[in-house]
Each structure stands twice: as C-alpha cells, then as structure tokens.
Amino acid sequence: MLKTQHYHLLVFFLFFSIIPSPAQTDSKWYPVSKIVDGDTFWIINANGQEEKIRLIGVDAPESRKSGKKEIGYYGKESKAYLTQILTGNKVRLEYDVSKYDRYKRTLAYVYLENGTFLNAFLIKNGYASVMTVPPNVKYADLFVKLQKEAREKKKGLWK
C-alpha cells in the first residue's frame, strides 16, 4: 500500500516538473530590427539572427494589402505608432503557455526598457484590439478592461 502511494506521488511530481511553466520571462534585451505591422516585428536574438515576434493578446489592423487581406482602418497609423515606439530600442520578452504560433512566429508579451508593457499600451491607446487565443490568456482580463476604456474614450481606432 505504501509503495503504491509513493509511486503515485512520484508520478505526480514528475508530471508537473516537465510541464513548462507559463509566463516565462526572458531577462535579455533584444534590439528591434524592423516592424512588420502594428502587432508584429523582428528582433536580433541572442544568436545574432532575426526572429519574428508576434504580440500576444492583441490584433492590429492590416497595414498593407496581402493576398485576400485589405488594408484595415487605422492599419497604417498602428504600424507607424509601433515603429515610432520601437525604432532604436530594445525589448524584453515574456512567454505564455505556447511560445510559437502556426506560422512559427515567437509569441510574446513585450516590455520596453522604460518598463512599458507594450501589448497593454497599444490596446490602452487604441492602436490594437484584443485578440485572445488560448492557451495564451494570462493578461486577457487586463486587455479587455483596457480596450473597454479605449473605446469609451474614443482613442485611436475607436474614434
């Protein structure tokens, strides 16, 4: 009986020790190399290679026509705003449950050197809207709250 309890306890601890912990923060600062649109950009990673970053929990309007996608209302403004914020700056990344999307982009919550939480900042100022894709939902409630406030104040794309 005691051996069975120990076995189950061991299995329990082993199982939870191999699950990646959500919201892992990368303590390194990465230079931004280019901006794709209002929710996607490239960094130079620790290996000196470019890596495409997609902001978790936000969706910015399209800033260019691509395939069937048309330029979205406020798309060019959203890209210009992100470009202004990120040009010449470095960012720190925080990950949630899934680190990559189906397009192999790195999914991240992004922080600026001055401490600004970029994902939340874009939503709060109306340059992006909330787009929650489970399992990456750590800040979903905050983002919904900030979007509601931006809509009420008619900020950015909510004008």
C-alpha positions in Angstrom: 0.0 0.0 0.0 2.7 2.4 0.9 4.7 1.7 -2.2 1.6 2.5 -4.4 1.2 5.8 -2.6 4.8 6.7 -3.1 4.6 5.7 -6.8 1.6 7.9 -7.4 3.2 10.8 -5.6 6.4 10.3 -7.7 4.4 10.2 -10.9 2.5 13.4 -9.8 5.7 15.3 -9.1 7.4 14.1 -12.3 4.4 15.1 -14.4 4.3 18.6 -13.1 8.0 19.1 -13.2 8.1 18.5 -17.0 5.3 20.9 -17.9 6.7 24.2 -18.9 5.7 26.9 -16.6 3.6 29.6 -18.1 4.7 33.2 -18.4 8.5 32.6 -18.5 10.3 35.9 -18.7 13.4 36.2 -20.8 15.8 38.6 -18.9 17.7 39.6 -22.0 17.2 42.8 -24.0 16.9 42.4 -27.8 17.3 45.2 -30.4 14.4 45.6 -32.7 15.4 45.3 -36.4 12.2 46.0 -38.3 8.5 46.5 -38.0 6.0 44.4 -40.0 2.8 45.9 -38.8 1.1 47.1 -35.6 1.4 43.7 -33.8 4.5 42.0 -35.4 8.1 42.9 -35.6 11.6 41.4 -35.8 14.4 41.3 -33.2 18.0 40.3 -33.3 18.1 37.3 -31.0 20.9 36.0 -28.8 22.3 34.0 -31.7 22.6 37.2 -33.8 19.7 36.0 -36.1 16.5 37.8 -36.9 13.4 36.4 -35.1 9.9 37.4 -35.8 7.8 38.4 -32.8 4.0 38.4 -32.6 2.5 40.3 -29.7 0.2 38.0 -27.6 -3.4 39.1 -27.0 -3.5 42.0 -29.4 -4.5 42.4 -33.0 -3.7 45.5 -35.1 -5.4 46.3 -38.3 -3.6 45.3 -41.5 -1.1 48.0 -42.7 -0.7 46.6 -46.2 -2.6 44.6 -48.7 -1.6 40.9 -48.6 -3.4 38.2 -50.5 -7.1 38.5 -49.7 -6.4 40.8 -46.8 -7.1 44.5 -47.4 -5.5 47.5 -45.5 -7.5 47.9 -42.4 -9.0 51.0 -40.9 -6.2 52.6 -38.8 -3.7 50.0 -40.0 -1.1 52.4 -41.3 -1.4 54.5 -38.1 -1.0 51.5 -36.0 2.2 50.4 -37.8 3.6 54.0 -37.7 2.9 54.2 -33.9 4.7 50.9 -33.2 7.5 52.0 -35.5 7.9 55.2 -33.5 7.9 53.3 -30.2 10.3 50.5 -31.2 12.8 52.2 -33.6 16.2 52.2 -32.0 15.0 50.5 -28.8 15.4 47.1 -27.2 12.7 44.8 -25.8 12.4 42.1 -23.2 10.1 39.1 -23.9 7.7 37.2 -21.7 6.2 34.0 -22.9 2.9 32.3 -22.0 1.9 28.7 -22.5 2.6 28.4 -26.3 5.8 30.0 -27.4 5.1 29.8 -31.2 2.1 30.1 -33.4 1.3 28.0 -36.5 3.4 30.4 -38.7 6.5 29.8 -36.4 6.4 33.3 -35.0 7.5 33.8 -31.5 4.6 34.8 -29.3 5.4 37.2 -26.6 4.3 39.8 -24.1 6.8 42.7 -24.7 8.4 45.2 -22.3 10.3 48.3 -23.2 13.4 49.4 -21.4 11.4 52.1 -19.6 9.1 49.4 -18.2 6.2 49.9 -20.5 4.1 46.8 -21.1 3.8 47.2 -24.9 0.9 44.8 -25.5 -1.3 46.6 -22.9 0.0 50.1 -24.0 -1.2 49.5 -27.6 -4.6 48.4 -26.5 -5.0 51.2 -24.0 -4.2 53.8 -26.6 -6.4 52.3 -29.3 -3.7 51.2 -31.7 -4.7 47.5 -31.4 -7.7 45.5 -30.2 -7.9 42.4 -28.0 -7.4 39.0 -29.7 -7.3 36.2 -27.2 -6.1 32.8 -28.5 -6.0 30.1 -25.8 -3.9 28.9 -24.1 -2.1 32.2 -24.1 -4.6 34.1 -21.9 -2.5 35.4 -18.9 -3.4 39.1 -19.4 -6.8 38.6 -21.2 -8.8 40.3 -18.5 -6.5 43.3 -18.3 -6.6 43.7 -22.1 -10.4 43.5 -22.2 -10.6 46.2 -19.5 -8.1 48.5 -21.3 -10.0 48.0 -24.6 -13.3 49.0 -23.0 -11.7 52.2 -21.6 -10.1 53.0 -25.0 -13.5 52.5 -26.7 -15.3 54.7 -24.2 -12.6 57.4 -24.6 -12.7 57.0 -28.4 -8.9 56.5 -28.6 -7.1 55.5 -31.8 -9.1 53.1 -34.0 -12.1 53.6 -31.8 -12.6 57.3 -33.0 
